Amino acid sequence: MNFFSTRVAAVAVLGVLLAAAGPAQAGAYVDPVEEAPAQGRAAAGWQPFVSLTPVYQGSADLDGGGDFSVGGAVVRGGASYDFGGGTRAGVTLNYDYLDYSFSSPSSLGGRSPWGVVQRYGLSLPMSFTVGDGWRLGVAPSVDWFRENGAHTGDSLVWGALFSGTRRFADGNLLGLGIGVFDGIEKTSVFPFLLVDWRLGERWRLINPLASGPTGPAGIELDYQFDGGWTAGVGVSYRVMRFRLSDDGPTPNGVGEERGVPVFLRVTRQFSDQMALHLYGGAVVAGQLRVENSSGNLLRKDDFDPAPFFGATFIGRF
């Protein structure tokens, strides 16, 4: 499971990129170093931010027998800086904590394949305007994703995201990008779509909130109510890979979970600098995998739809 980040070698880092310096606005896509930290307020010097996301995924039955659940939290913090002339840069520090609980997972060896998993790392997003509404961005990053007891050196994921976006005269935005990441016995190269498109006065098509429990690799339909409330429905895709402990059932192996979160989000925007996002939904089409230390598949099992609940608080200063 990964509510906080998606692909450790891919979409998880995209979450870091998109979360780096956007406003606290509900769910809207913001390039990490594109916009001022709050609507209607010009950036001046370093603009710090922090986000906290507790999350819980309820028990899901494994097709081969047994079940599992997971809970934890993700923390993001950092700052962005406007250098003027359309150039912005930032730094994001990230930490994820996931505590898995398994019960009689027969197809995964009959024992808990892993327990507590942690991720920590940083990203350095930068972007530049190039005229006619176009902006180019790059976000190199490095992360360590591992079960407690795994070698830190074997848990490294590094790479970068490259993106190009076009903001039109009416304020709508479209963009494409590519990510290239290497680590944990796999190299990933993947495209992604960035969108922030108004469908009417209150309706908006966006990427999911990057620092939320679903990750940003998907699409969300957003509706704005009066009084600072918004709501959205969406779907995303996530894959997570991490190094397994040296003294577990698969020493120095690789654990992976993938799935499709389908969700409802309700947001209260307290100010330009502060927002609370509440989530509920289910992870469908889920699968767990166990690989050996070289990345060769040993065991896998699908799991039934798993309910999840989460909340994301974002503050800017």
NORBEL-V705101 format. One record per residue. PHI is phi in whole degrees, 0 to 359 (* if undefined). OMEGA is omega as a letter, one per 20 degrees, with the letter a starting at -180 (* if undefined). Layout:
# NORBEL-V705101
PHI|OMEGA / PHI|OMEGA
This chain:
# NORBEL-V705101
*|r / 208|r / 273|a / 261|a / 214|a / 260|a / 291|r / 297|r / 264|a / 207|a / 294|r / 302|a / 287|r / 300|r / 300|r / 299|a / 301|a / 287|a / 279|a / 300|a / 208|r / 279|r / 291|a / 283|a / 307|a / 295|r / 70|a / 290|r / 289|r / 219|r / 304|a / 300|a / 233|a / 265|a / 258|r / 296|a / 295|r / 213|a / 298|r / 76|a / 230|a / 287|r / 287|r / 219|a / 71|r / 287|a / 244|a / 281|r / 211|r / 210|r / 221|r / 226|a / 227|r / 282|a / 207|r / 219|r / 250|a / 288|a / 300|r / 232|r / 286|r / 273|a / 300|a / 274|a / 113|a / 89|r / 204|r / 207|r / 215|a / 203|r / 218|r / 169|a / 203|r / 229|r / 235|r / 235|r / 204|r / 168|a / 200|r / 232|a / 222|r / 263|a / 274|a / 86|r / 68|r / 84|a / 253|r / 227|r / 213|a / 202|r / 222|r / 233|r / 258|a / 226|r / 214|r / 239|r / 228|a / 233|a / 245|a / 274|r / 228|a / 249|r / 230|r / 49|r / 282|a / 305|a / 286|r / 256|r / 101|r / 81|r / 239|r / 299|a / 290|r / 200|a / 235|r / 277|r / 240|r / 229|r / 229|r / 211|a / 174|a / 210|r / 228|a / 234|a / 287|r / 220|r / 212|a / 218|r / 279|a / 231|r / 98|r / 58|r / 83|a / 272|r / 221|r / 252|a / 223|r / 218|a / 219|r / 290|a / 208|r / 218|a / 221|r / 240|a / 232|a / 203|r / 287|r / 305|a / 100|r / 274|r / 293|r / 299|a / 296|r / 269|a / 249|a / 281|r / 232|a / 220|a / 162|a / 201|r / 249|r / 235|a / 217|r / 223|a / 233|r / 236|r / 259|a / 274|a / 298|r / 276|r / 94|r / 291|a / 224|r / 225|r / 199|r / 229|r / 205|r / 219|r / 243|r / 227|a / 220|a / 228|r / 151|r / 52|r / 62|r / 200|r / 250|a / 242|r / 231|a / 211|r / 269|r / 210|a / 250|r / 242|a / 213|r / 211|a / 231|r / 281|r / 258|a / 173|a / 296|a / 242|a / 265|a / 208|r / 255|a / 218|r / 282|r / 300|r / 303|a / 295|a / 270|r / 279|a / 285|a / 266|a / 77|a / 269|a / 276|a / 184|a / 220|a / 218|r / 259|a / 249|r / 232|a / 258|r / 270|r / 281|r / 77|r / 83|r / 256|r / 223|r / 216|a / 209|r / 237|a / 197|r / 216|r / 218|r / 224|a / 214|r / 223|r / 231|r / 233|a / 208|a / 280|a / 268|a / 298|r / 291|a / 250|r / 268|r / 298|r / 232|a / 304|r / 59|r / 278|a / 230|r / 254|r / 212|r / 227|r / 226|r / 180|a / 238|r / 286|r / 247|a / 213|r / 241|r / 237|r / 235|a / 233|r / 246|r / 268|a / 284|r / 196|r / 298|a / 257|a / 213|r / 209|r / 235|a / 246|r / 250|a / 233|r / 210|a / 173|a / 215|r / 265|a / 247|r / 53|a / 273|r / 211|r / 250|a / 225|r / 236|r / 239|r / 281|a / 294|r / 261|r / 88|r / 271|a / 295|r / 253|a / 213|r / 208|r / 202|r / 276|r / 231|a / 293|r / 309|a / 245|r / 292|r / 219|r / 219|a / 200|r / 213|r / 236|r / 257|r / 236|r / 229|r / 235|a / 231|*
